[in-house]
Amino acid sequence: MTEPIIDVAGLSRDFRVRTPAGRLRRTTRTVHAVRDLTFSVAEGAAVGYIGANGAGKSTTIKMLTGILVPTAGTARTCGRVPHQERRDLAREIGVVFGQRTQLWWDLPLHESYRALAAVHRLPADRAARRQAELVDRLDLGEFLETPVRQLSLGQRIRGEIAAALLHSPRLLVLDEPTIGLDVLSKERLRGFLVEERAAHGTSLLLTTHDMDDVQRLTERVLVVDRGSMAFDGTLARLVDRVGAQRVVVVDLVSGAGGSGAGAAGAGSSGGVPGVPDLQGIPGTELVSVEADGLRQRLAFAPGITTAAEVIAEVAARATIRDVAIEEPDIEDVVRRLYLSQ
Ligand SMILES: Nc1ncnc2c1ncn2[C@@H]1O[C@H](COP(=O)(O)OP(=O)(O)OP(=O)(O)O)[C@@H](O)[C@H]1O
């Protein structure tokens, strides 16, 4: 078996925080930001690392990338002890902190890439080929001459991702990469990351507050609660475990029934004639009827029925034009998990 790309045992990190106590005195208290974490990630895997604000995600990532020294326990990233071998590790990992930049603020994007290629000691032809590939796939051609500070958030994040991938790292660590991006930019970025991983087998560790990121980009979820591991498994199992609801959104065709339209006791939606409302589908709750009944939203608990069964039931009552699944909110899932501990 090959060595895990991340291997963590009993990893902990405390911070000493001084707080004012009265006018002149200060007391010192210890914040246990990360407590006794043990997990490993196989080479090539994609893992979502989620938790509430202050749960300890960034502190973990900083230890895994060598920025912070653990108080106790061990971490190995790409087989290296991060804080002791930070420079060597930097050649094997790419890191993007959505809220911070690793690019040179006043320099045009391509100058940052040139500097990074030198830092990573990439041969000129390899750097040029890789940069051209990333610029093309991330649509950065227009901005290469633009100083980083003049880029929009979406352009800058794409620029950051290209910078982190320029040296073709084995592991990509993304801390809130889609924060603040509009829906379209998020989707384009996710599409790129899926393709990049498929093409190069890059391992991925991702922190995010966006369930769609987890859904699209990862196959395993770790949930951290006050510094400790609260869950390790698939997203489906997590959602199932906390009983969070998913929602099937169906767009219906007006005037035409499905194979069993009007059957199963479906009533009219009260809107467009011939469009039934979707009350009473087993295991679901009709949460909204919009556009004169042409768009209806059905919530269901994954442990009770499945999206496929719900869609089949809807198709028996009406003609479906389009279907989407809304995943539960990450904050809601995490809150439910914390409450169930
Ligand atoms: N440098 C520091 N000094 C003191 N306390 C810190 C420091 N960095 C983090 N903490 C504390 O450690 C805990 C974990 O913080 P961390 O930033 O790792 O959480 P997070 O899960 O990344 O949160 P968010 O989702 O808000 O980014 C918090 O209580 C935070 O206040």
The ligand as an SDF file (V2000), in Angstrom:
LIG
                    3D

 31 33  0  0  0  0  0  0  0  0999 V2000
   -3.3170   32.7460   16.4770 N   0  0  0  0  0  0  0  0  0  0  0  0
   -4.2960   32.4540   17.3300 C   0  0  0  0  0  0  0  0  0  0  0  0
   -4.2560   32.9030   18.6040 N   0  0  0  0  0  0  0  0  0  0  0  0
   -5.2340   32.6020   19.4740 C   0  0  0  0  0  0  0  0  0  0  0  0
   -6.3100   31.8550   19.1720 N   0  0  0  0  0  0  0  0  0  0  0  0
   -6.4180   31.3910   17.9170 C   0  0  0  0  0  0  0  0  0  0  0  0
   -5.4280   31.6610   16.9230 C   0  0  0  0  0  0  0  0  0  0  0  0
   -5.7960   31.0720   15.7740 N   0  0  0  0  0  0  0  0  0  0  0  0
   -6.9760   30.4440   16.0260 C   0  0  0  0  0  0  0  0  0  0  0  0
   -7.3490   30.6390   17.3050 N   0  0  0  0  0  0  0  0  0  0  0  0
   -8.5530   30.0970   17.9580 C   0  0  0  0  0  0  0  0  0  0  0  0
   -8.5800   28.7130   17.7180 O   0  0  0  0  0  0  0  0  0  0  0  0
   -9.9060   28.2600   17.4590 C   0  0  0  0  0  0  0  0  0  0  0  0
   -9.9510   27.5960   16.0910 C   0  0  0  0  0  0  0  0  0  0  0  0
   -9.7500   28.5950   15.0840 O   0  0  0  0  0  0  0  0  0  0  0  0
   -9.6660   28.2380   13.5250 P   0  0  0  0  0  0  0  0  0  0  0  0
   -9.3100   29.5060   12.8040 O   0  0  0  0  0  0  0  0  0  0  0  0
   -8.7920   27.0610   13.3230 O   0  0  0  0  0  0  0  0  0  0  0  0
  -11.1790   27.8250   13.2070 O   0  0  0  0  0  0  0  0  0  0  0  0
  -11.9020   27.5770   11.8090 P   0  0  0  0  0  0  0  0  0  0  0  0
  -12.6280   26.2780   11.9580 O   0  0  0  0  0  0  0  0  0  0  0  0
  -10.9270   27.6800   10.6850 O   0  0  0  0  0  0  0  0  0  0  0  0
  -12.9580   28.7570   11.7650 O   0  0  0  0  0  0  0  0  0  0  0  0
  -13.5760   29.6030   10.5140 P   0  0  0  0  0  0  0  0  0  0  0  0
  -14.5750   28.7170    9.8350 O   0  0  0  0  0  0  0  0  0  0  0  0
  -14.2140   30.7540   11.2290 O   0  0  0  0  0  0  0  0  0  0  0  0
  -12.4160   30.0030    9.6470 O   0  0  0  0  0  0  0  0  0  0  0  0
  -10.7900   29.4940   17.5830 C   0  0  0  0  0  0  0  0  0  0  0  0
  -11.2920   29.5340   18.9000 O   0  0  0  0  0  0  0  0  0  0  0  0
   -9.8180   30.6440   17.3510 C   0  0  0  0  0  0  0  0  0  0  0  0
  -10.2490   31.8020   18.0320 O   0  0  0  0  0  0  0  0  0  0  0  0
  1  2  1  0
  2  3  1  0
  2  7  2  0
  3  4  2  0
  4  5  1  0
  5  6  2  0
  6  7  1  0
  6 10  1  0
  7  8  1  0
  8  9  2  0
  9 10  1  0
 10 11  1  0
 11 12  1  0
 11 30  1  0
 12 13  1  0
 13 14  1  0
 13 28  1  0
 14 15  1  0
 15 16  1  0
 16 17  2  0
 16 18  1  0
 16 19  1  0
 19 20  1  0
 20 21  2  0
 20 22  1  0
 20 23  1  0
 23 24  1  0
 24 25  2  0
 24 26  1  0
 24 27  1  0
 28 29  1  0
 28 30  1  0
 30 31  1  0
M  END
$$$$
